[in-house]
Amino acid sequence: MGDCIKPALVLTLALFLSSCAALREDPSDWLGKDKIAHFTASAAIAAAAADQLDSGSRSDCGSAALSVGVAMTFGAGKEYYDENYAGKYWSYKDMAVNLLGALTGALAASRCL
């Protein structure tokens, strides 16, 4: 794996592991209305990041991996805000949809495939 991909994978894994305590406490619906917003926002952030990171010095897949990490960081920040300031809970389902959106946006905006 390239030097860029490893940190992005570690970050993504850390974000998911940080939500493990919420696994049994997540009452949200997998097909709830907010999941579309999570998917769309993550896809847009990852696509924009992939476009900006594509400087020619990294491999296309390296830029895509980094952009997934960027989008997941925003998603984790939103979940942190929800849990600590909005009176809501950390949703691993939201994070899973964030990851799906981030992967979609990163692959759509890069030449990785």
N, C-alpha and C positions, 0 to 999 in steps of 0.2 A: 504494500500500500504506500501511496505517496505521503510525503510529509504533511500535506494539507488535510488529507482524508482522516488520518488517525485522530487529531484533536477534535474534529467535527463529530466523529463517531463516539468518542469518549464523552463529549458534551451532551450529545443526544441521549446516551445511556444514563448519564448522571441525572438528567432532567426526568427521565422516566422513573428511575429508582427513587428520586426524591418524592415522588407521588405515591409510593407503595403503601404508605400508611392510609391513604384515602381510598384504597381499592374497595373496601367493604362499606365505605360511607358515601359513595357517589350515587345519589338518587336520580341523577339526570338521565334523560332518555337518549339512547344512541341516535335516534332520528329526530331529535328536538330541533326547533327553529334556529337555535343559537349555533348549531353545528355547521350550518351553511356559512354563517359569518366567520366562524373559526377557520373553516377550510379556505374560504375566499381570501381572508386577510393573510393567512400564512402563505398561500400560493402567491399573492401579490408581493409580499415582502421578500420571499425567496427568489422570485423572478427578478425583482429589482436588484437584489443583492448579487445574483448571478451575473446580471448584465454589468454591474459596476465592477465586479471582481474579475471579469474576463479581460484581463490586461494583456494577455498573450504570453505572460511569463509563467503562468500556471497551466496545468493541463485542464482541459474542459471539465473533466470529472472532479478535479480538485476545487475548482470554482463552484461547481454545483454542491459539493459536500459542505463547503464553507457557508454557502448561502442557506442550506438547510439548518446549520447551526445558528445562523443569525435569526432566521424565522422562529426557530424553537426557543431562542432566548427571549424574543418578544412574547411568545405564547406563555412561557414560564413566568415572565413578569406580570402578565395579565392574570394568571392564576394566583400568583402571590398577592397581587392587589385584591383580588376577590376574597381570598381567605383572610387577609389581615386588615383590610380597610372597608370592604363592602359588605361584610357580614355574611358572605357566602362560603363556599367550600372549594378546596382544590379538587378539580375534576380531571381524573386520568382519562376519561372519555374525551374531554375537550383536548387534552394533550395528544391523544391518539389521532384525532381528526386534524389537529395542527400539523402533526407529522405527515399525514397523508397529503394535506394541502402543500406543505413545504416541499415534499418530494415531487409533487406534480409541477409546482411552479419552477423549481430548480431544473428539472429535466426539460421542461418546455422552453426555458430561456437559455439553456446551454446546449452545446453540441456533444454532450456526453454519450448519448445513445448511438 
